[in-house]
Amino acid sequence: MIQAQGRGGRGGPPPTAKAIAPIDLTGYWTAVVTEDWHVRMLTAPKGDFGSGAAGTIENPGVGFIGAGPNPSAQGNIPYKAAAAQAAMQWDPARDEAEGNSCKAYGAPGIMRLPTHLHVTWQDENTLKVEADYGTQTRLFHFGPPPDAGRLDSGNATFVPPQAQKVEPPAGVEPSWQGYSSASWTIMGGSGHFERGGSVKVVTTRLKPGYYWKNGMPYTGNAVLTEYFRVMELPDRSQWIRFTQIVDDPDYLTQPWIVNYAFRRLPDGSKWNPTPCSVK
């Protein structure tokens, strides 16, 4: 496995992210909701941390889920007590009155919603991901590819290439979609091995928002890491296998990881932009 291939020929410009893409993410995709259905397809009630509303489901020998000093205990989200208590203060009417109807449509939330995606190249090094649910747009900024790896002759070891980290430009203000830096991981492409890979996306500069529409919060210090892989099934359908990891030292006791899927659509006939809604 190697990172994106090395730079262009001697003295030439480095290849663009579009030119070296190991997978094709462009086109239309639809979210396939097969897990966390009631919090992704519906607006779950306040205090539902993924295991039912607070105090309504009993775990035999333990007690009611959603009760106690940390109401998220035994739920899906590894919240600290302060975060779980903040979730219990969710007030959709207040969010709407304050112009925050898109709090569940930020980068950590939009990929969980029942949305369609439209992926295109905005330019040679920027992948644009549009979501019709909430009419949101994410931009994945690719930096230059890494230099070729080198052989350390002193101890006969190979030092693999390292992707350069893309930092947000100075003055970038926090937003729902934040600033996303992307890099390819490329595998195969020689001998009998088919070329493939994935894209890694790291997003920072986020405005505080919600994972789910029932007010499960993340803070502005959250760091979102995502991996997109494309696979083809025997029926020739194409899928994105999507992994999302959130690190939020203010609210989470550990990184929170989910795996979801998107299926490729033949065209944009199902594309239906809708505004953000708190309901």
C-alpha positions as CSV (number, residue, x, y, z in Angstrom):
1,M,0.0,0.0,0.0
2,I,1.3,3.4,-0.9
3,Q,0.1,7.0,-0.6
4,A,-0.6,9.0,-3.7
5,Q,2.1,8.6,-6.3
6,G,5.1,10.9,-6.3
7,R,5.5,14.2,-8.0
8,G,5.6,14.8,-11.8
9,G,8.7,14.4,-13.9
10,R,11.9,16.1,-13.0
11,G,11.3,19.9,-13.2
12,G,7.6,19.4,-14.0
13,P,4.5,20.3,-12.0
14,P,3.1,17.7,-9.6
15,P,0.2,15.7,-10.8
16,T,-3.2,16.9,-9.7
17,A,-5.5,15.0,-7.4
18,K,-8.0,14.4,-10.2
19,A,-5.3,13.0,-12.4
20,I,-4.1,10.4,-9.9
21,A,-7.5,9.5,-8.4
22,P,-7.5,5.7,-7.7
23,I,-11.3,5.6,-7.5
24,D,-14.1,7.4,-9.1
25,L,-16.4,9.1,-6.6
26,T,-18.1,11.4,-9.1
27,G,-21.8,11.0,-9.9
28,Y,-25.0,10.6,-7.8
29,W,-25.3,8.5,-4.7
30,T,-28.0,7.7,-2.2
31,A,-27.7,6.9,1.5
32,V,-28.6,3.4,2.3
33,V,-30.1,3.4,5.9
34,T,-29.8,-0.1,7.4
35,E,-28.7,0.9,10.9
36,D,-29.5,3.6,13.4
37,W,-32.8,3.9,11.4
38,H,-34.9,5.7,14.0
39,V,-32.4,8.5,14.6
40,R,-31.4,8.9,10.9
41,M,-34.8,8.6,9.2
42,L,-36.8,10.3,11.9
43,T,-36.3,13.1,14.4
44,A,-36.0,11.0,17.6
45,P,-37.3,12.3,20.9
46,K,-35.1,14.3,23.2
47,G,-32.8,12.0,25.2
48,D,-32.7,9.2,22.7
49,F,-29.0,8.5,22.5
50,G,-29.5,5.7,20.0
51,S,-31.1,3.2,22.4
52,G,-34.5,4.6,23.0
53,A,-35.8,7.7,24.7
54,A,-34.4,8.5,28.2
55,G,-35.8,6.3,30.9
56,T,-38.1,4.2,28.7
57,I,-36.0,1.1,28.1
58,E,-34.9,-1.1,30.9
59,N,-31.6,-3.1,30.9
60,P,-32.4,-6.0,33.2
61,G,-30.2,-5.9,36.3
62,V,-28.9,-2.5,35.5
63,G,-31.8,-0.1,35.3
64,F,-33.4,2.2,32.8
65,I,-31.3,3.5,30.0
66,G,-31.1,7.3,30.0
67,A,-31.3,7.7,33.7
68,G,-28.7,8.8,36.2
69,P,-25.9,11.4,36.1
70,N,-24.9,10.4,32.5
71,P,-28.1,9.8,30.6
72,S,-26.1,8.6,27.6
73,A,-24.8,5.5,29.5
74,Q,-25.5,2.4,27.4
75,G,-26.4,4.5,24.4
76,N,-24.5,4.7,21.1
77,I,-22.6,7.9,21.7
78,P,-19.6,7.7,24.2
79,Y,-20.5,11.0,25.8
80,K,-19.1,12.6,28.9
81,A,-21.8,13.5,31.5
82,A,-21.6,17.2,30.6
83,A,-22.3,16.4,26.9
84,A,-25.2,14.1,27.7
85,Q,-26.7,16.7,30.0
86,A,-26.3,19.3,27.2
87,A,-28.2,17.0,24.8
88,M,-31.1,16.9,27.3
89,Q,-31.4,20.7,26.9
90,W,-32.2,20.4,23.2
91,D,-34.9,23.0,22.1
92,P,-35.7,22.9,18.4
93,A,-38.0,25.9,18.6
94,R,-35.1,27.9,20.1
95,D,-32.7,26.7,17.3
96,E,-35.2,27.8,14.7
97,A,-35.8,31.2,16.3
98,E,-32.0,31.8,16.5
99,G,-31.5,30.9,12.8
100,N,-29.8,27.5,13.6
101,S,-32.0,25.2,11.7
102,C,-28.9,23.6,10.0
103,K,-27.2,22.4,13.3
104,A,-27.9,18.8,12.3
105,Y,-26.6,19.3,8.7
106,G,-23.0,20.1,9.5
107,A,-20.2,17.8,8.3
108,P,-20.5,15.4,11.3
109,G,-24.2,15.1,10.7
110,I,-25.1,15.4,7.0
111,M,-23.6,12.1,6.0
112,R,-25.8,10.4,8.6
113,L,-29.0,11.8,7.1
114,P,-31.2,10.2,4.4
115,T,-29.6,12.3,1.7
116,H,-28.6,12.0,-1.9
117,L,-25.0,13.1,-2.8
118,H,-23.7,14.7,-6.0
119,V,-20.0,14.4,-6.3
120,T,-18.0,16.5,-8.9
121,W,-14.6,18.0,-9.3
122,Q,-14.8,21.7,-8.7
123,D,-11.2,22.0,-10.0
124,E,-8.2,19.7,-10.4
125,N,-7.5,19.6,-6.7
126,T,-10.9,20.1,-5.1
127,L,-13.7,17.5,-4.9
128,K,-17.2,19.0,-4.3
129,V,-19.8,16.9,-2.5
130,E,-23.3,18.3,-2.5
131,A,-26.1,16.9,-0.4
132,D,-29.7,17.6,-1.4
133,Y,-31.0,17.1,2.2
134,G,-30.5,20.6,3.6
135,T,-28.9,21.8,0.4
136,Q,-25.3,21.6,1.8
137,T,-22.0,21.6,0.0
138,R,-18.7,20.2,1.2
139,L,-15.3,20.8,-0.4
140,F,-12.4,18.4,-0.1
141,H,-9.1,20.2,-0.6
142,F,-6.2,18.0,-1.8
143,G,-2.7,19.1,-1.2
144,P,0.3,18.2,-3.3
145,P,1.2,14.5,-3.6
146,P,4.0,13.3,-1.3
147,D,7.6,13.0,-2.6
148,A,8.6,9.5,-3.5
149,G,9.7,7.3,-0.7
150,R,13.5,6.8,-0.1
151,L,15.7,3.9,0.7
152,D,17.9,4.4,3.8
153,S,21.0,2.6,2.8
154,G,22.5,2.9,6.2
155,N,20.1,0.3,7.7
156,A,18.6,-1.0,4.5
157,T,15.0,0.2,5.2
158,F,12.5,1.9,3.0
159,V,11.0,5.2,4.3
160,P,7.5,5.4,2.7
161,P,6.2,8.7,1.2
162,Q,4.3,10.9,3.6
163,A,1.3,12.9,2.5
164,Q,1.7,16.6,3.3
165,K,-0.9,17.9,5.7
166,V,-3.1,20.7,4.3
167,E,-3.9,23.3,6.9
168,P,-6.9,25.6,6.7
169,P,-5.9,29.0,5.3
170,A,-5.5,31.8,7.7
171,G,-8.8,33.6,8.5
172,V,-11.1,30.6,7.7
173,E,-14.1,31.1,10.0
174,P,-15.9,28.1,11.6
175,S,-18.8,26.9,9.5
176,W,-21.3,24.0,9.4
177,Q,-19.1,22.1,6.9
178,G,-15.8,23.3,8.3
179,Y,-12.5,23.0,6.3
180,S,-11.8,19.6,4.8
181,S,-8.3,18.4,3.8
182,A,-8.1,15.3,1.7
183,S,-5.5,12.8,0.5
184,W,-5.5,9.6,-1.6
185,T,-4.3,6.3,-0.5
186,I,-3.4,4.2,-3.6
187,M,-3.0,0.5,-3.7
188,G,-2.0,-1.9,-6.5
189,G,-1.7,-0.8,-10.1
190,S,1.3,-3.0,-11.1
191,G,1.7,-6.6,-12.0
192,H,-1.5,-8.6,-11.5
193,F,-2.9,-6.2,-8.9
194,E,-5.7,-3.9,-9.9
195,R,-5.3,-0.3,-9.0
196,G,-7.6,1.0,-6.3
197,G,-7.6,2.9,-3.0
198,S,-9.6,5.3,-0.9
199,V,-9.7,8.9,0.1
200,K,-9.1,10.2,3.7
201,V,-10.7,13.5,4.7
202,V,-10.0,15.5,7.9
203,T,-12.3,18.3,8.8
204,T,-11.8,21.0,11.3
205,R,-13.0,24.6,11.9
206,L,-16.5,23.4,12.6
207,K,-19.4,25.3,14.2
208,P,-21.0,23.4,17.1
209,G,-23.8,21.3,15.8
210,Y,-25.7,18.0,16.2
211,Y,-24.9,14.4,15.1
212,W,-28.6,13.6,14.9
213,K,-31.6,15.9,14.5
214,N,-32.7,15.3,18.1
215,G,-29.9,17.5,19.5
216,M,-27.0,15.2,20.1
217,P,-24.2,17.8,20.2
218,Y,-20.6,18.1,19.2
219,T,-18.4,21.1,19.9
220,G,-16.3,23.4,17.7
221,N,-13.2,21.5,18.8
222,A,-14.4,18.3,17.2
223,V,-12.1,16.8,14.5
224,L,-13.9,14.7,11.9
225,T,-12.0,12.0,10.0
226,E,-13.6,10.1,7.1
227,Y,-12.7,7.4,4.7
228,F,-14.5,6.8,1.4
229,R,-14.0,3.5,-0.4
230,V,-15.7,2.3,-3.6
231,M,-16.7,-1.3,-4.1
232,E,-18.6,-3.2,-6.8
233,L,-20.9,-6.1,-5.9
234,P,-21.5,-9.2,-8.1
235,D,-24.7,-7.5,-9.4
236,R,-22.5,-4.7,-10.8
237,S,-23.9,-2.2,-8.3
238,Q,-21.4,0.3,-6.9
239,W,-21.2,1.3,-3.3
240,I,-19.3,3.8,-1.1
241,R,-18.2,2.2,2.1
242,F,-18.1,5.2,4.4
243,T,-16.3,5.3,7.8
244,Q,-16.6,8.4,10.1
245,I,-14.5,9.0,13.2
246,V,-15.2,11.9,15.5
247,D,-12.7,13.1,18.1
248,D,-14.2,15.6,20.5
249,P,-12.1,16.0,23.7
250,D,-14.7,18.3,25.2
251,Y,-17.7,16.0,24.8
252,L,-16.5,12.4,24.1
253,T,-14.7,9.9,26.3
254,Q,-13.2,8.2,23.2
255,P,-13.4,8.5,19.4
256,W,-16.8,7.7,18.0
257,I,-16.8,5.5,14.9
258,V,-19.7,4.7,12.5
259,N,-19.8,2.8,9.2
260,Y,-22.5,3.6,6.7
261,A,-23.0,3.0,3.0
262,F,-24.1,4.9,-0.2
263,R,-25.2,3.3,-3.4
264,R,-24.5,4.8,-6.9
265,L,-27.5,6.0,-8.8
266,P,-27.7,5.9,-12.6
267,D,-28.6,9.6,-12.9
268,G,-29.9,12.7,-11.0
269,S,-33.6,12.0,-11.3
270,K,-33.9,11.5,-7.6
271,W,-32.1,14.7,-6.7
272,N,-34.4,16.9,-4.6
273,P,-32.8,19.9,-2.8
274,T,-34.7,20.8,0.4
275,P,-34.0,23.4,3.1
276,C,-32.7,22.6,6.6
277,S,-35.4,21.8,9.1
278,V,-35.3,21.2,12.9
279,K,-38.2,18.7,12.6
